[in-house]
Amino acid sequence: MRKKQFKAESKKLLDLMINSIYTHKEIFLRELISNASDAIDKLYFKSLTDDSVELSRNDFKINLEIDRENRIVKISDNGIGMTAEELEKNLGTIAKSDSLNFKNENEDSEHADDISVIGQFGVGFYSAFMVCDRIEVVSKAFGEDKANRWVSTGVDGYTVEECDKDGVGTEITLYIKEDTETEDYSQYLDENKVAQLVKKYSDYIRYPIEMEMSHSVPDPDNEGEYINEVNVETLNSMVPIWRKSKSEIKPEDYNEFYKSKFFDFTDPRLVIHSKTEGQATFDALMFIPENAPYDFYTKEYEKGLQLYSNGVLIMDKCPDLLPDYFSFVKGLVDSADLSLNISREMLQHDHQLKIIAKAIDKKIKNELKKMLSNDREKYEAFFKTFGLQLKYGVYANYGMEKDALKDLLLFESSNGDGYTTLKEYVGRMAESQESIYYACGESGDKIAMLPQLEAVKEKGYEVLYFTDEVDEFAISILMEYDGKHFVNISKDDLDISTDAEKEAIKNKNEESKELLDKMKEYLGDEVSAVKLSNKLGSHPVSLSTEGYVTLEMAKVLSQMPGSEGVKAQLVLEINSQHPIAEKLEKAGDEELKKYTMLLYSSARLIAGLDIDNPSEFADTLADMM
Ligand code: ADP
């Protein structure tokens, strides 16, 4: 019999496949099972209109058979089958797969050797060559009398010859490779392993996947002895929970599904189950966990949703389906609009996937808004766990999503315990109040002790407490809310005074110019100015900043490589109403120098900054006492 050659490009791909070092070789089973399922689909649809199909819905099945001794795995279906021509056409070419295009495009790149893409997304049927060195396909097409046998041992080509076969359908025999030092191919001959793979990848195939499984059971005739019992078992559950109608599903069903599928011990905080039709048709089942996964804040954490194409898993964590600010969402998407054999690279550019991702983003936002207005307590608990992500989301990508996310943010404030939204804050604003005030610090308690806070609160203004590093960055991108600008109460130009008060403090500063200049001179480059202030309540001193960079921003930036030069311009503010102001006026030069050092160091400590020389500070303090 003459051997036929694969098309040139197929040969190349096949070669890659056979020599694949890829670790996900196990996906071959998923590929073959989904082909079988497709073939059954075809015959089943035919049966709806064609009486000559003798099978009915419940007759269709996929059968797995393992012959450990001869290293054989058989996958059979009673689907539509293939004619000799179809065997040639379908199994003689691989090139229609997108994976090969990817390979060619990247030939010169550093990833030229990276065949993982092929391994992971499969090129269907051919992925079987990753685990076997010979494949036989016996197929009888619907409406034909004769069957055909297609045989290949890999790159060197294939043969097709006529043969006999009982029913319509396809039977694929895989001759599993011998184990090597690095590869355990024998695992695919282990019925438990195979059953596990079916569960993992093909649980939701709509037809039963059956296999003979042997179990060790107590021998009824001999106490204490065990015998092997062999049963035909259905390995897949067949009905995906997300395909069921919502009214059929109990909350426990969702919770159990979530816990077993996403390895959590705790019920999810929120379940989102949506069925979408229109521009894209897909089912989505998503969960917001109650707790952050242990690796959530590490580089190892991978965001993404499982991606199914018509019930068949094609990707375990598709990152393109979730924006970073929702990286905590777990779940899956099932769409018939996606092709099964799509590579990661192609997927990224897939128009349909983009539409789905957009719809999902919107869905999650809406669900969170609903939770915020319907169940405040639950939302606050959620926000404590994952709110940080949303704040980063406001800030990320130059604020592209800021408007969609701003109403999901919560902050503590001087209003009391608990959280406030920006909307609620603005709703409480006094008529005379023009800006939204905020203060930064490590914790609400620390912020509550800031000198500037007292004066702002005295005016009857509420102050938001920013305790996360990202807060001020997020707000600087937001710029305003409802037309109200954000103002850091530690900025030197904080404008909460009346015109008369402004005039008075301006005069006082002019009168004391000589003194203030001297103090500035003592402090050198440490500060950009020393000023008298009327905004410090009963506190003697405080640090404020001039310009864009605030103290908190400088703290964050100083930790980032490349931003070492970024410094906040500090202003030492002295309370003009405090007795210390008078003392300074009366002090001689030596004394003034010491006072200046003490006041500046105190102000730094209040602002949460280090002081250069703590022992000098202590010595001087003791001296003055
Ligand atoms: P894909 O499934 O993406 O089309 P494959 O290489 O897996 O790529 O299969 C190629 C073609 O071979 C299929 O499109 C189908 O027409 C045919 N085929 C594969 N397996 C079977 C089967 N079990 N029964 C009938 N046809 C099959």
Residues whose N, C-alpha, C, O or C-beta is under 5 A from the ligand:
A	BS01	ADP	N35 A36 A39 G81 M82 N90 V123 G124 F125 Y126 T170 N341
